[in-house]
Amino acid sequence: MKRSKEHSVSKVDCSEKQKDFHLACADLFVHPDIELLPDYTLNVRKIDARADEDPFKHIDLKHFWLPPNNVYDKPQRLLMRQDFLGAIALAAEKYVRGSTDSKTRNARVVFSVATLAKFFEYIWLKNRFNLAAVIPQDFDELARVLAGGGWHAALNVKKRLKIALSAEGHQLACCLLSLGQNHLHGIRRASLGQHIGTNVAAKEAAIYLKQVLQHYRDPLNEYAQKILATDDKFAEGMNYSMLRQTLEAINLLIDLPAPYGIKFLPFHNSVALAKKLTKPQMATRNLGAVEAGALIAEGYKWLYSYGEDIAALIQGMCLQVKSAHEQRREVLGHSLENWLELSDIRIRLEKKIGIKIDGLDIKKPGCYSVRELMLTLMTSCFVLVATMNGRRRDEVSHRKYGLHAEFSEVVDEELEIYRGLFYIEKTTKDHDIFYINKTTREVALLLENIQKSFDDLNGYLGRPTFSNMPKTERSLFGYHRFSRVEGVNETRNWFIFESNRDGAATTFLRLALGEDYLLVPKTHMFRRLYAVVLMYQHEIPSLQAVSQQLRHDSLGTTQIYVNDPIMRLETEQIRNKLDVSGKDRSKRFASHVLGLRKEIALVSDEMMIEKMLLIISGAPTSGGYPNLIKRFYKSISSNVDFSRLTAQAKAERLVHIVKQKGHVPDTKREGICMVGNQSRVPGARCRSKEGTPQKELASASKCSKCAYHFHNVDYLRNLNEDLDEMSMQLTNPHLADLERKRLKTSIADLGAAIRFHSGRLAACGEQS
């Protein structure tokens, strides 16, 4: 007989379990950026929190569910299973310990927690009642199902919902649909979990809206009627990126403190498995010259023709709210609609743009509201700045890291030379100065003017202002909504570029591309457009210059931006998107890449010649490679007369010969690896059973005695610095037992390598 676990546990039992769980699990948290509270809440410090925001992200673990299965006939909260809940909490703490201070860290923690909740739902459906019962085959099957149909297929949500709706019909539909003025607009966030025990929620649950509406018997609003008239939506499989991240999140379950976690690694190579099970990733779509021109031209209209009037309109509305407050009115926006109707600015804007403006915040049919005008202006500003500076989305409009107060400065007004302070989110993770054009400066000044109107009103009304905020956190893409009650709402909102049909960019795209536009631009398209135009249409197509502007840490990354991958469709080729001859473009690119390769080859040759001179001159060296070269040099010296050559010439001849054998230097902190591009390296310590190099297996002690390893006193200094740094890390009280054990192993490994090289160098006459 099935049991209903949830209803058999009293409130006292739950309270006791809650207390015991917190005592048992919270003490295992060692990282200061995350804590577990007694109410099952995870608090994670937010890297991207502004000075005026809550510094913590709160993750409520009580919101997760387990479904009915062959033993339990009703859904139950996941918190009833303390081992599962503890595994999720400790996996989140483990992720924080292993991650860097990135602004995306908290989002990834939230994703990992949600992923593991779905994983426990998955094994619960398979009647696995504890982690010890999970077997490797469960993970193999899960990966394949996720690639084919995502969590929807893995958790069989559609069938479970169908069974529930068949039994409860309209009553269940009423519980699942959102209520209020905009009812039937979607599925309630946590309603599926409560009624069928699934952790598929929020936007993921949208594909089930039609299925629920089919059982709803009350009158439907227009939105719901359109949903019912559409074709059924089918669950799609995960793409490579999503599948890889999901598998990596599940891998967090290994090496957790007992009794939590599992004893084997679920997915040994999540990257390779995700690539194997999914379609190849497509490159970012190229914007065509016509499309890009239309977007930039529309952006210029909003900036130069409409921007000043929109800023004046917002300022006028703020002054009206201030006047209402001076008159001690409780309804601060009582006169806004009348003022807007009589406004000369509104009339002027309507004539310029060719639209009807009617409404403070919510647009009326056939009209535009003031808020829509403001968001469309911000969209145009975003497009102009992102395209003309090659910046990422959040480097332009993020609430903390985007354009900010006093963003730009004048270098030479007459020559129109300006500088701007952008945040670089992926490499330096700090602010850096770039030269900007006049358009970018004027965007910043216009948005700063709008922010001043809002901030002056906030200060007058005694609301929070930007005055005590750091300048770099006074975002220029913040805005307030308008209402008849508050006039200008106290809550500050943040502009986000959204190109879907309901997003903030819709109006801008429709005006730029036409009512029936097909393009759905992603923000990275603007960054790629900048790189492509700079590379192929300017007089000096320097890949280094593009890389410097984009702040890449590798020229290889920049090449991806400006080159066409094999899988790109013919219509998406750069030559078909820009006014550049395909033949000329190919020649220019090939010439530039060839030049880069020559420069890199020269540097590589110089390094090899230097090392050969050290070896054949008898300078102190260590590692297996000097011995290999000495034997090789002795061998060829018996057949070739080197006596008349200088030491430099001997080294150059030697380099020429070893390069033909595939030896190329690869500089690493612990020394130089000379494996190069050889496919088989029988003498390498990192070789596989087949004899191929596996450089990911390299370590200080493993490489020390390798036949392809070169080492000298400079690299020994590096190893000693690393040893000191690791020894300092060992004193960190927040290290978990497993991390401390691994660090001690690395220290022992590094110490053995240092002793080996020190002995070798001392034997050569170099005292370390």
ABEGO torsion letter per residue (X at the ends): XBBBAAAABBAAAAAAAAAAAAAAAAAABABAABBBBAAGBBBBBBAABBAABBABBBBBAAABBBBBBAABABBBBAAABAAAAAAAAAAAAAAAAABBBBAAAAAAAAAAAAAAAAAAAAAAAAGBABAAABBAAAAAAAAAAAAAAEAAAAAGAAAAAAAAAAAAEAAAAAAABBBEAABGAEBBAAAAAAAAGBABBEAAAAAAAAAAAAABABBBBAAAAAAAABBBBBBBBBBAAAAAAAAAAAAAABGBBOABEBABBABABAAAAAAAABBBBBBBBBBBAAAAAAAAAAAAAAAAAAAAAAAAAAAAAAAAAAAAAAAGBABAAAAAAAAAAABAAAAAAAAAAGBBBBEAABBBBGBBBAAAAAAAAAAAAAAAAAAAAGBBAAAAABAAABBBBGABBBABAAAGBBBBBBBBAAAAGBBBBBBBBAAAAAAAAAAAAAAAAAAAAAAAAGBBBAAABBAAABBAABBBBBBAAAGBBABBBBBBBBABAABAAAAAAAAAAEAABABBBBAAAAAAAAAAAAAAABABBBAAAAAAAAGBABAAAAAAAABBBAABBAAABAAAABBBBAAAAAAAAAAAAAAAAAAAAAAAAAAAAAAAAAAAAGBBBBEAAAAAAAAAAAAAAAABBAAABBAAAAAAAAAAAAAAAGBBBBBBAAEBBAAEABABBAABAABBAAGBBBAAABBAAAAAABAABBBBAAAAAAAAAAAAAAAAAAABAABBAAAAAAAAAAAAAAAAAAAAAAAAAAAAGBBX
